[in-house]
Amino acid sequence: MTQDQRRLWLIDALMGERDDLGGIRVPPDGEGQRLLLRGLLNVRPPRPVGDEFLRVQDEYLQGRLAERGGVTRVDDLGFTDDGLAVWRGDITTLQVDAIVNAANSQMLGCFVPNHRCIDNAIHTYAGVQLRLECARIMRAQGHEEPTGGAKLTRGYNLPAGHVLHTVGPIVYGEVPTARDRELLASCYRSCLDLAAERGLRSVAFCCISTGEFRYPNREAAEVAASTVRAWKRETKNQTEVVFDVFKPVDQRLYGELLGVGR
């Protein structure tokens, strides 16, 4: 199959799973089809899927990775003497031992079609297997994921071998509270503790809680940098930590805090 054929095959398979999509027309153009496929994947519940679907999906997602510019290797990044780096780019293309996902408390990914949050992107490019694994974890846990903890899954079709899922605090006022700061710091420590426990040697953090959860960028960056540095000093752990940023403001803030890129 070509990429075009895989895309149409997957759209047909996903639409065939539902009986409420009769009014949806498949766009004639590739970009429209890509958006439709992503939206269909976003809303698919965590239910069993056949081997043929997984084969076609995995081939398609690996092709999409190449189309989106390929992989950035952690070894190609510039690190400080204490093993920290700032990188502005798409975390779903970064080849590290684990990337961090800013999850919600249901921990099943974002069900809003084509939403711009990182949770949506990570689940989209990992494939349906990630939601299935998260659902197994949550069934076994029996309750929502608490803020500040961490769970580890495989990365599936991501270049990263694993995904660390953490639920950050939601800021309700204009200024984060002491409890907000404590919970955000806990997200970073929990992810690093779990990575160390599993022997992972490189972790890429997104800017936890700064999007939909409204944590101010500067305050979040200060908590992130200070927490990671303190963890590395206290544990003497040599795990390389990447602060992956999407916005120029975050690249500038982390550059200032880490003393890089000046």
N, C-alpha and C positions, 0 to 999 in steps of 0.2 A: 504493500500500500504506500502511496505518497502521503505527505502531510495533509493535503486537501482531502484525500479519501479517508484518512483516519479521522479527521475532524468531523466530516459528515457522518461517518459510521457511528462515532460516539454520540453525536447529537441525536441521531435516529434511535440509538439504544436507550438513551436517557429519556427521550420523549415517549418511547414505548413503555417505560415503566409507570407512566402516569396517565390518568384519564381526564385530566383537567387542563390540558394544553392544546385543545383543538383549535383555538384561535391564533396560535403562534405560527408565524410563517418563518421559514428558514431564509435568512438574508442571502442574496446572490453573491455578495462580496466576502472576501476572506476575513476582513476585520470585523464585519458584522457577525460572521459565523463564530469567530473567536470569542466575542463578547457573549453571544448566546450560549456557547458551550461552557464558558466560565460560570455564567449565571446558573445554568442547569446543574453543574457540579456543586456550586455553592448551596443550593437548596436541597440537594439529595440527602435524605436521612441516612444514618449509619445502619444500613441493612446489608445482608450478604450480596456478593457480586461474583459473577462467573469468571473463570480463568481467561476466557477470550477477551472479555471486557478489560481486564487488568493488563493483558498483553498489549492490546491496542492503545489503551490509555498510557501505559508506560512508554511505549515507543513514541507516542505523540508528545508527551511531556519532555522527553529527552530531546526531541526535535525542537520543541519550543525553547528549551534552554539554549540551544545553539543559535536559534533565530534571535533571541534576546541579547546576544552578545557573548555567550559562553560563560566560562567559570573564571572567577578570581581566586587564586590560591592564597592561603594565609601566609605562605612562605614569601610571597611577593610584596607583603606589606612592610612598612617600616615601623619598628617597635622601639619604645624607650628602653632605657637600661633596666627598668623594673617590669618589662614585659607587657606594656600597654600600647595600643595603637588606636588611631582614629581613621575611619574609612567611610567616605560618602559614596554610597552605592546601594544596589538592590541586594538585600540580605539573602534573598532566595537564590542568588547566583554565587554565594560565597562558600568556598570549600574549606570548612573548619570541622573540628570534631563535633561541635554543637552550635546551633543558633538558638537564640532565645525568642520565644513567642510571647507577646503580650496578650494573654488569653482572657476570656471572661469566666465567670464562676461556674458556668455549665461545662466549660472546657471542651466543647465539641466543634469549635470553629465558628466563623461568622456565617450566618444563614442569609444575609442580605445580598442579593445578586450584585456582583461587581462592586461591592463596597471597597473603599480605598484603604481600609485598615490593614495593618500588618497581619492580623489573624486570618483575614480573608486570603491575602496573598500567599501566606505560608501553606495553608490548607489547599489552595488551588494548585500550586506547583509541586506539592508533595504527592497529591493524588488522593483518591477516596480511601486508601488504606489508612491514612493518618486519622481521619474521623472515626473509622472503625476501631482503631487501637485506643483512641481517647474514650470512646464509648465503653469499651471493655474495662478500662481503668475506672471510669466513673461508676459503672454498675457494681464493680467490686468494692469501691469506696463507700457507696451508698448515700452520699451527700455531696453538696456542691463543694468546689475547691475553695479553701479559705484564702483570703488575701495574704500575700507575703510568702506563700509556700512555693513548691516547685514539683513538677512531674517530668519524667523523661520518657520520650518515645523514639522510635526510629525516624530517620529522615526520608525514607522511601525514595522518591524521585528528585529530591533536593541534592545538591552537591554535598551539603552537610550530612554527616553520618547520623546525627541525632538532633532532636528538637527538645529544648527545655521550655516547658510551659509554666508561666507564672502569672498570677492575677495581681495587678497593681492596684493601689488605692485610687478611689475616685475623689477628686477635690470638689467640694460643694461651695466653698466660699472663694473669695478673691485671693486669699493667702493660705497655703498649706498649713495644717495644724501640726503640732508635735507628733501626734499619732500618725498623720499622713507621712511624715518624714520617717518615722520608725518603721512603718509598713513598707515603704518604698525601699529602704535600706535592707529590710528582710528579704525582699524579692531578689536582690543582688546576692546576698549571703546564701540564701537557700539554693539558688542556681549554682553558685560556685561550690558549695558543700556537696551537692549531688554530683556535679561534674567530677570533683576530686574523688568522691567515693567510687565512681564508675571508671576512674582512670583516664578521663578525657583530658587532653593536653592543650586544647584551644577552644575558646568560647567567644562567640560574637553576640553582644547585647544590642538589642534595639533600644530606642529611647522610651522606656517603660512609662506608661501613664500620661505621656505628654500629648496624646491625641484626643481621642474621645473622652478620656478620663480627666482631662483639663488640668494636669499638673503643669505649672509654669516651666518653661524650658530651662531657664537659668538655674532655678532651684533644683530641678530634677537632675541636671548635669552635675551640680555640686554634690548632691547626695550620692549619685552614681560613682563619681570619681573618688570621693573620700572613702566610701564604703569598700570599693574594690581595693584601693591602696591599703586600707587598714587590714582587710582580709589577707592580702598577700603578705604583709608584714607579720601578722600574727601566726599564720599557718606555715610560713616559709615555702608555700607552694609555688611552683614554677609555671603554672598554667598561663598561657598567653591569652590576654583578654583584648578583644577588639570592641570598641564603641562604634557601632554602625549607625550612621546618621543619614537622614534623608533631606533635611532642610539646611540651607546655608547657615542659618542662625545657630543650629546645633553644631555644625562643623566648626564655626568660629568659637563657640563656647567651650567645646571639648579641647580645641587647639590651645586656648588660653589656659585651661585648667591643667593640661598635661604638658604644656610648654613645647608643643610641636606645631609645625606648619607656619612658623613665623619667619 
